Amino acid sequence: MQFNFIPNDIPLPIPTGGLEAVDVVLTVLLVVAWLVHILFINVLLGASTGSVYFNKRGARENNPVFDRVAYLLTTPVTVCENMGALWGVAPLLLVSVMFTPLFYAATIMNSPQWLHIIYGNIAAFLLSYLYKYTWHKLEHRKSLHLAIGTAAVALFLTLPLVFMATVQLYLTPTTWTGNTHFWDALFRADTFFRLVHFYLASFAVTGLFMMIYGTAKRKSDDEVTRQAGDVLVNTGKSWFLLPTLLNLFAGPLVLFQFPSYGIENFFNAGWFWLIILGVAAILGAAYLTVKDFFNPELSKGKLWSIVGLAFVTVLSMATLRHGMRLSLTSEAMAQAKTQSDEFVARSKTASDEAKTAPKAVAVATVSAGEAAAGKQGCLACHAVDQKLVGPAYKEVAKRGYTEQQIVDLIYTPKPSNWPDFAVPMPPQTQVPKAEAALIAQWISGLK
Amino acid sequence: MFDFPIFAMPLFGHRFIFAFDAIVHVFVSHAAVGGSIVLALAQYFAIKNNDRKFDELTYKILFTLFILATAVGALTGIGIWVHVNIINPAAIGALLRVFFWKWFVEWIVFNVEMILLLMFFLTWKSKPIGTPAKAGHFKLVVGYAVASWLTMAIITAILGFQMTPGNWLASEFPAKPDYLASLMNPSWLPSLGFRTFFAIIWASAGAIALSWFYGGDDLETREKGIRFFSKILYLSIIPMLGFGYWYYLQFPQAAKDLFVLGVITRRLAANPQLAVQVTLGLVTLVVVSSAYLFLRPKKAPMLAALALILGSGALIGEFERVREFVRKPYIIYGYMYANGIRVQDMPLLNKEGYLKQAVFLPPELRQITPENKVKVGEYLYLFECRYCHTVNGINSVKTRVKGWDEPTIYHRIGQLNSPATPYMPPFAGTDEERAALAAYLVTLNADSKN
């Protein structure tokens, strides 16, 4: 397969020390760090949405338990936004090193929108802190407080748009043109279905988190917090179930939107077994949840069975996701490597030639003054008999300055003498006295 | 060729959007590193004296630091990387490969730092002063200070490397980096010492100002805070100057020659004395305002606190600007020019031409014809010049070539790295390409001539 636009790879080795085992370590790190990052982000999106939702319900129904649920959810938001950003760094670092030509190309095509992951994030962070730390102060100005919370959630929800457009773009170099841009990538079917799948998964994961968090809060000394724990567990069940079922439909749509050569490589390499494993495990988790859906007591054993099965699913999804990455990018990466090896070889030949080539001739024919003028940068703007940035030196000579006057003009130019020139000459204080004298002598000798 | 798709930031230019993120990061990250040390000292002082009010003041300063460090500091730090990634991918790609494992270690330390900060901040209220739990809580801030200083130590190595890479290339072709030499580059330790102490000074200045604000009507606490943090500030000045001088000695001579220009910008190059005046003015502002606050903590007005922040912040900004400026024309000294072209690729590019290697170039522009000459020139501008210039915004190339005819521009392009503009990389490409770039640049002012 030939790709039209593949940048060369960086001409430095990937720092594995040449050991294949280190390659494996990098891959494992990528899969694991990325999974941790995504789980934090899932809970960030779900919990911040949930907090605003319960805050509003609490205010409308004047229910302190819902208000407590909303407040309790701000702690995981603080932890998840910080840890989520932090654990995003590792995959970013790894993808940047392992897939440099493709990933960098995609982020550049998606710029300046790509910078939204920084500035949009900062704004969302600050709003979420404002939301959390004005909880009691704005108790009686709920609409303002809710507006702040909603703004934070809305901003957080825009960040995946930028990420997904970039991820889909770097995975599919066949779609690149010389002029591909962010909006092209965002409004593609593959990006759309992946976003749907991702947002749904965020709520499903948050549902699981709510079940765990609620179970822990049920043990609180505080009555309202205990009731809030009940609400969290019950809400968690439906938040987990509904998006999970929808994702059984979204998942295949994601898969079959990839370019056919990628799907082919994916199936040929046997990665599809992980799909089967993931679906089976999540069906098990869903079954256990349904069985105890109306049972307010969710025992610890059952809770951890559900979470354990769901973890099998996310782990197999994270792994098969890497499988798809390899299936889609291996050929493009190979092309990048071939291109850059070939370039480096040609560059070496040219550089060796330049080193051994005889130095430019005829040093003797250049006077000491002209040599000094070249060395000091005068010839960047002046020539002997041609008007350039500044006047030709023959024109200067015609004005009949003394050599001392020319030296002075080097250090303190008088642009008013040359009104026809656009750029005033800056003082050339870097020129040593002795060389200035040589230059002046040379100029005044030009006739 | 190691080129990528073209992103050109209109009007603001690459340098500006990068500088915006970077300077915000410098302010917050140095406040966080210095702040972690200053906060640990303040906690030690509060616990030793069982001083409830000073403890409360420390919490308020911590709260401010927490919001700034996590929301702004951490994200602009990732931002530096994300900005360089779209602005100069060849450079960051090279740096990542040389410094990968150091960066990875930095990330682990950053994790420790963040977790300790979260624990220290979120559990503060449950470990009040005067209880035995407070001693354990104090250990968190010590760990936080150590971890945050270590992140600075590693990042400083990368910055030092860009300026003074030392003997990091074990071979030119194919390039084999010497990973230990890149870490132990000559300016690492001096710049680390310099940054450590200016971070403490900057954080102390911030803590002094915050003591003024949070002290409120409680003048005793305000005085205690201002005096305590001022002492830390004063004690750090001598070591900062010592390390600073050692650091200065490491710069290559060509970089030292650009120091003055780095302070005052090209526009004011005719008045080099301004560089010294600006610096001395800012130092005076810091000295006077901090002395006023120290001697008359109860009386000093808010203006003094603001002047202290402004003065020390401007000095930091000046330092970072100079450091970035004097590295030119390189982004990795001696290895890669600011526009992502490796020094060792120059002979090839001059021989075969830039266009032949460019990946993201419409195929019909690979051959220069009289019809497409201007268009090709525009691409060459984008490939080589957009790293520092914009067409008609900041550092506009249109203004640079105003009033020049095509032969003049052509001549000037051949002399970019001359002593007249030593901070510019040379033009890379064939004579024909140089002429095409000139043909494009002369069109920029075509309308204003008539």
Interface residues (C-beta under 8 A of the other chain):
Chain A: F5 I6 P7 N8 I10 P11 L12 P13 I14 P15 T75 T78 V79 N82 M83 A85 L86 G88 V89 A90 L92 L93 S96 V97 T100 P101 Y104 A105 T107 I108 M109 S111 P112 W114 L115 I117 I118 Y119 N121 I122 F125 L126 Y129 G178 T180 S340 F343 V344 A345 R346 S347 K348 T349 A350 S351 E353 A354 K375 Q376 G377 C378 L379 A380 C381 A383 Q386 K387 L388 V389 F421 A422 V423 P426 P427 T429 Q430
Chain B: M1 F2 D3 F4 P5 I6 F7 M9 I17 D21 I67 T70 A71 V72 A74 L75 T76 I78 G79 W81 V82 H83 N85 I86 P89 A90 I92 G93 A94 L96 R97 V98 F100 W101 W103 F104 W107 F110 N111 M114 L118 L122 E172 F173 P174 A175 K176 P177 Y179 D257 A269 A270 P272 R342 Q344 D345 M346 P347 L348 K351 E352 Q357 V359 F360 L361 P362 K402 G403 W404 P407 T408 H411 R412 Q415 L416 S418 P419 A420 T421 P422
